[in-house]
């Protein structure tokens, strides 16, 4: 999983003011002022590892409203998102699960038993199954121990409200740092892997 986070753990609407105002969230676009080349290179490197993407309904709608219009073949991130298989988890989305443009057939709907479906997707050969955003879906995956690697980009900002990545009811676990570095703008790029249950002292 990949997530943009504030210091207080919020992952809602990092990219734009109107990206996701649900719940009365007023701080959309909190990530945008941090124009950090190191973060850009980090995201590019992550996308090069993707074999497919997994989305919740809200993030899928945000992505398909933006990325099909990014058609520059030199934009590696857009090329990956547009061309690779995309799985969207939704019980309410029924008919319209296409992607605009030449890659209209790259979307598959995942409904019913999400946990079983994601386990099956993870068992398929190929590169990484990546999930970006998709907070509700992410919480389901966390509760069923379905996240193999956490890549958290934590920005030096506190917003005080909004949907958080971790919350009550999530699986208690220890995470082992695999790679952690801090950019010049103070953004922590941390990669962690599950390392068993919480240890107490």
RONU-51436 format. One line per 3 residues: number of its first residue (from 1); their letters; for each residue x, y, z of N, C-alpha, C. Coordinates in steps of 0.2 Angstrom, whole numbers, plus 2048, in hexadecimal, padded with zeros to 3 digits. Layout:
<pts>
NUM	a	X:Y:Z:X:Y:Z:X:Y:Z  ... $
</pts>
This chain:
<pts>
1	xxx	804:7FA:800:800:800:800:804:806:800  802:80B:7FD:805:812:7FC:800:817:7FF  803:81C:803:7FE:821:806:802:827:807 $
4	xxx	7FF:82D:806:801:833:808:7FE:835:80F  801:837:813:7FF:838:81A:801:83F:81D  7FD:842:821:7FF:847:825:802:844:82C $
7	xxx	805:849:830:808:846:836:803:843:83B  7FC:846:83A:7F7:843:83E:7F3:83D:83B  7F6:83A:836:7F4:834:833:7EE:835:82E $
10	xxx	7ED:83B:82B:7E7:83C:827:7EA:83A:820  7E6:837:81C:7E7:835:815:7E2:838:810  7DD:83B:813:7D8:83E:80E:7DA:844:80A $
13	xxx	7D8:843:804:7D9:849:7FF:7E0:84C:7FF  7E5:849:7FE:7EC:84C:7FE:7ED:851:7F8  7EA:84F:7F2:7EC:852:7EC:7E8:858:7EA $
16	xxx	7E2:85A:7EC:7DF:860:7EA:7D9:862:7EE  7D8:868:7EE:7D3:86B:7F2:7CC:868:7F2  7CA:866:7EC:7C3:863:7EB:7C4:85B:7EA $
19	xxx	7CA:858:7EB:7CB:851:7EA:7C6:84D:7ED  7C5:84E:7F4:7C0:84A:7F8:7BE:84E:7FE  7B9:852:7FD:7B6:856:803:7B1:853:808 $
22	xxx	7B1:84C:807:7AC:848:80B:7AD:849:812  7A8:849:816:7A8:84A:81D:7AA:851:81F  7A9:856:81A:7AB:85D:81C:7B2:85E:81C $
25	xxx	7B6:85A:819:7BE:85B:819:7BF:861:816  7C3:866:819:7C5:86C:816:7CC:86D:814  7D0:868:815:7D7:869:814:7DA:865:80E $
28	xxx	7D5:864:809:7D7:860:803:7DD:864:7FF  7E2:860:7FD:7E8:863:7FA:7ED:865:7FE  7ED:862:804:7F3:863:809:7FA:861:807 $
31	xxx	7FA:85C:802:800:85A:800:803:85F:7FA  7FF:862:7F7:801:866:7F1:806:86B:7F2  807:86F:7F8:80C:874:7F8:813:871:7F9 $
34	xxx	813:86A:7FA:81A:867:7FB:81C:864:7F4  81F:869:7F0:822:867:7EA:829:864:7EB  829:85D:7EC:830:85A:7EE:832:855:7E9 $
37	xxx	837:857:7E5:839:852:7E0:83B:84B:7E2  83D:84B:7E8:83F:844:7EB:838:840:7EC  833:843:7EE:82C:83F:7EE:82A:83D:7E7 $
40	xxx	82B:842:7E2:829:840:7DB:82D:83A:7D9  834:83A:7DA:838:834:7D8:836:82E:7DC  834:82E:7E2:832:829:7E6:82B:826:7E3 $
43	xxx	827:82A:7E1:820:828:7DF:822:824:7D8  826:827:7D4:828:824:7CD:82A:81D:7CE  82F:81D:7D3:832:816:7D4:82D:811:7D6 $
46	xxx	828:813:7DB:823:80F:7DD:81E:80C:7D7  81D:811:7D3:818:80F:7CD:81C:80A:7C8  822:80B:7C8:826:806:7C3:825:7FF:7C6 $
49	xxx	824:7FE:7CC:823:7F7:7CF:81C:7F4:7CE  817:7F8:7CC:810:7F6:7CC:80F:7F2:7C6  80B:7EC:7C8:808:7E8:7C3:801:7E9:7C2 $
52	xxx	7FD:7EC:7C7:7F6:7ED:7C7:7F5:7F2:7CD  7EF:7F5:7CC:7ED:7FA:7D2:7E6:7F7:7D5  7E5:7F8:7DB:7DF:7F7:7DF:7DC:7FD:7E2 $
55	xxx	7D6:7FF:7E0:7D3:805:7E3:7CC:804:7E6  7CB:808:7EB:7C4:808:7ED:7C0:80D:7E9  7B9:80D:7EA:7B5:811:7E5:7B7:818:7E5 $
58	xxx	7B8:81C:7EA:7B9:823:7EA:7C0:825:7E7  7C5:821:7E8:7CC:822:7E5:7CB:821:7DE  7C8:81B:7DC:7C7:81A:7D5:7C4:81F:7D1 $
61	xxx	7BF:822:7D4:7BB:828:7D0:7C0:82E:7D0  7C4:82F:7D5:7C9:835:7D5:7CE:833:7CF  7D1:82D:7CF:7D6:82C:7CA:7D3:82C:7C3 $
64	xxx	7CD:829:7C2:7CB:829:7BB:7C8:82F:7B9  7C7:834:7BD:7C6:83B:7BB:7CC:83F:7B9  7D2:83C:7BB:7D8:840:7BA:7DD:83D:7B5 $
67	xxx	7DF:837:7B6:7E4:833:7B3:7E3:832:7AB  7DD:830:7A9:7DC:82F:7A2:7DE:835:79D  7DE:83B:7A0:7DF:841:79D:7E7:843:79C $
70	xxx	7EB:83F:7A0:7F2:840:7A0:7F5:83B:79B  7F5:83D:795:7F7:839:78F:7FE:839:78C  802:83D:790:809:83E:78E:80D:837:78F $
73	xxx	80F:834:789:813:82E:78A:819:82E:78E  81C:834:78F:821:835:794:820:835:79B  819:835:79D:817:835:7A4:816:82E:7A6 $
76	xxx	81C:82C:7A9:81C:825:7AB:816:823:7B0  815:827:7B5:80F:826:7BA:809:825:7B6  807:82A:7B2:801:82A:7AE:800:823:7AA $
79	xxx	806:822:7A6:806:81C:7A2:804:816:7A6  807:815:7AC:806:80F:7B0:7FF:80F:7B3  7FC:814:7B5:7F6:814:7B8:7F0:813:7B2 $
82	xxx	7F2:816:7AD:7ED:815:7A7:7ED:80E:7A4  7F3:80B:7A3:7F3:805:79F:7F3:7FF:7A3  7F5:7FF:7AA:7F5:7F9:7AE:7EE:7F7:7B0 $
85	xxx	7ED:7F0:7B2:7E6:7EE:7B4:7E5:7F2:7BB  7DE:7F4:7BB:7DC:7F7:7C1:7D6:7F3:7C4  7D6:7F2:7CA:7D0:7EE:7CE:7CD:7F3:7D3 $
88	xxx	7C6:7F4:7D2:7C3:7F9:7D6:7BE:7F5:7DB  7BE:7F6:7E1:7BA:7F2:7E6:7B4:7F7:7E7  7AE:7F4:7E6:7A8:7F8:7E7:7A2:7F3:7E6 $
91	xxx	79D:7F5:7EB:797:7F1:7EA:792:7F5:7E7  793:7FC:7E6:78E:800:7E3:78F:802:7DC  795:801:7DA:797:802:7D3:795:7FC:7CF $
94	xxx	791:7FD:7CA:78F:7F7:7C6:791:7F7:7BF  78F:7FC:7BB:790:7FC:7B4:796:7FF:7B1  797:805:7B4:79C:80A:7B1:7A3:809:7B5 $
97	xxx	7A6:804:7B2:7AD:803:7B5:7B2:803:7B0  7B1:807:7AB:7B6:808:7A6:7BB:80E:7A7  7C0:80E:7A3:7C5:813:7A4:7C5:817:79D $
100	xxx	7C5:81E:79E:7C5:822:798:7CB:821:793  7CA:821:78D:7D0:821:788:7D1:81A:786  7D7:819:783:7D9:813:780:7DA:80D:785 $
103	xxx	7DA:80E:78B:7DB:809:790:7D4:807:794  7CE:808:790:7C8:807:793:7C6:800:796  7CA:7FB:794:7C9:7F5:796:7CD:7F2:79C $
106	xxx	7D1:7F7:79F:7D6:7F5:7A4:7D3:7F4:7AB  7CC:7F6:7AC:7C9:7F6:7B3:7C5:7EF:7B4  7C6:7ED:7BA:7C2:7E7:7BC:7BE:7E8:7C3 $
109	xxx	7B8:7E7:7C3:7B4:7E8:7C9:7B5:7E2:7CE  7B7:7E4:7D5:7B7:7DF:7DA:7B1:7E0:7DF  7AD:7DB:7DF:7A7:7DC:7E3:7A6:7D5:7E7 $
112	xxx	7A2:7D6:7EC:7A1:7D0:7F0:7A6:7CF:7F6  7A9:7C9:7F6:7AE:7C8:7FC:7B5:7CB:7FA  7B6:7D1:7FC:7BC:7D5:7FB:7C2:7D2:7FD $
115	xxx	7C2:7CF:803:7C8:7CC:806:7CA:7C6:802  7C5:7C2:800:7C7:7BC:7FC:7CA:7BE:7F5  7C7:7C3:7F2:7C8:7C6:7EB:7D0:7C9:7EC $
118	xxx	7D1:7CD:7F1:7D8:7D0:7F1:7DD:7CA:7F2  7DB:7C5:7F6:7E0:7C0:7F7:7E2:7BC:7F1  7DD:7BB:7ED:7DD:7B8:7E6:7E2:7BD:7E2 $
121	xxx	7E1:7C3:7E2:7E5:7C8:7DD:7EC:7C8:7E0  7ED:7C7:7E6:7F4:7C7:7E9:7F7:7C1:7E7  7F4:7BC:7E6:7F7:7B5:7E4:7F9:7B5:7DC $
124	xxx	7F6:7B9:7D8:7F8:7B9:7D1:7FF:7BB:7D0  802:7B8:7CB:809:7BA:7C9:809:7C1:7C6  80F:7C4:7C7:810:7CB:7C4:813:7CF:7C9 $
127	xxx	814:7D6:7C8:816:7DB:7CC:811:7DD:7D1  813:7E2:7D5:80F:7E4:7DB:808:7E6:7D9  803:7E4:7DE:7FC:7E6:7DE:7FC:7EC:7E3 $
130	xxx	7FC:7F2:7E0:7FD:7F8:7E4:7F6:7FB:7E5  7F5:7FE:7EB:7EF:802:7ED:7F1:809:7F0  7EE:80E:7ED:7EF:815:7EE:7E9:818:7F1 $
133	xxx	7E9:81C:7F6:7E3:81F:7F9:7DF:819:7FC  7D8:81A:7FA:7D3:814:7FB:7D3:813:802  7D2:818:807:7D2:817:80E:7CE:811:811 $
136	xxx	7C7:811:80E:7C3:80C:811:7C5:805:80F  7C7:804:809:7CA:7FE:807:7D0:7FC:80A  7D4:801:80B:7DB:800:80F:7D9:7FD:816 $
139	xxx	7D4:800:819:7D3:7FE:820:7D1:7F6:820  7CD:7F4:81B:7CB:7ED:81A:7D1:7E9:819  7D6:7EB:815:7DC:7E7:814:7E0:7E6:81A $
142	xxx	7E0:7EC:81E:7E4:7EC:824:7E1:7E7:829  7DB:7E7:82A:7D8:7E3:82F:7D8:7DB:82D  7DA:7DA:827:7DB:7D3:825:7E2:7D1:823 $
145	xxx	7E6:7D5:825:7EE:7D4:825:7EF:7D3:81D  7ED:7D7:819:7EE:7D6:812:7F3:7DB:80F  7F6:7DF:813:7FB:7E4:811:802:7E1:812 $
148	xxx	806:7E0:80D:80C:7DE:80D:812:7E3:80E  810:7E9:80C:815:7EE:80D:812:7F5:80D  814:7F9:812:812:800:813:817:805:811 $
151	xxx	815:809:80C:819:80E:809:815:815:80B  817:818:810:814:81E:813:818:824:812  815:829:80F:818:82F:80D:815:834:812 $
154	xxx	819:836:818:816:83A:81D:818:841:81C  813:846:81C:815:84D:81A:815:851:821  819:856:822:819:85A:828:813:85F:828 $
157	xxx	80D:85C:829:808:861:82A:802:85D:82E  7FF:861:832:7F9:85E:836:7F3:861:834  7EE:85D:832:7E7:860:830:7E2:860:835 $
160	xxx	7E2:85B:83A:7DE:85B:840:7D7:857:83E  7D6:856:838:7D0:852:837:7D0:84E:830  7CC:84A:82F:7CC:846:828:7CD:83F:82A $
163	xxx	7CC:83B:824:7CD:834:825:7D4:832:826  7D5:82E:82B:7DC:82C:82D:7DE:825:82A  7E4:823:829:7E6:81C:826:7E4:817:82B $
166	xxx	7E7:818:831:7E6:813:837:7E1:816:83C  7DD:811:83E:7D8:813:843:7D6:80D:848  7D1:80E:84C:7CE:809:850:7CC:803:84C $
169	xxx	7CE:7FD:84F:7CC:7F7:84B:7D1:7F4:846  7D6:7F8:845:7DB:7F5:840:7DF:7F0:844  7E2:7EB:840:7E7:7E6:843:7ED:7E9:846 $
172	xxx	7EE:7E7:84C:7F3:7EA:850:7FA:7E6:84E  7FF:7E9:84C:805:7E6:849:80B:7EA:84A  810:7E7:84A:817:7EB:84A:819:7EB:842 $
175	xxx	81C:7F1:840:81F:7F2:83A:826:7F2:83A  82A:7EF:835:831:7EF:835:833:7F4:830  837:7F9:831:839:7FE:82C:83E:7FB:827 $
178	xxx	83C:7FC:821:840:7F9:81C:845:7FE:819  842:804:818:845:80A:815:842:810:817  845:815:81B:842:81B:81D:847:820:81C $
181	xxx	845:826:818:849:82B:817:845:832:817  848:837:818:844:83E:819:847:842:813  842:845:810:844:84A:80A:846:851:80D $
184	xxx	849:855:809:84B:85C:80C:845:860:80E  83F:85E:80C:839:862:80E:836:85E:814  839:859:817:837:856:81D:831:851:81C $
187	xxx	831:84E:816:82C:849:815:82F:842:816  82C:83E:81A:82F:838:81C:82C:833:817  831:82F:814:82F:82A:80F:831:824:812 $
190	xxx	82C:820:815:82D:81A:819:82A:814:816  82E:80F:815:82C:808:813:82C:804:819  827:800:81A:827:7FC:820:823:7F5:81E $
193	xxx	825:7F0:821:822:7E9:820:81F:7E7:827  81A:7E3:827:817:7E0:82D:81D:7DB:830  81D:7DC:837:822:7D8:83B:81F:7D5:841 $
196	xxx	819:7D3:840:815:7CF:846:811:7D3:84A  80F:7D0:850:80A:7D4:854:80E:7D9:858  80A:7DE:85B:80D:7E3:85F:810:7E0:865 $
199	xxx	817:7E2:867:81A:7E0:86D:819:7E5:872  819:7E2:878:818:7E7:87E:81E:7E6:883  81F:7EC:886:825:7EC:88B:822:7EE:892 $
</pts>
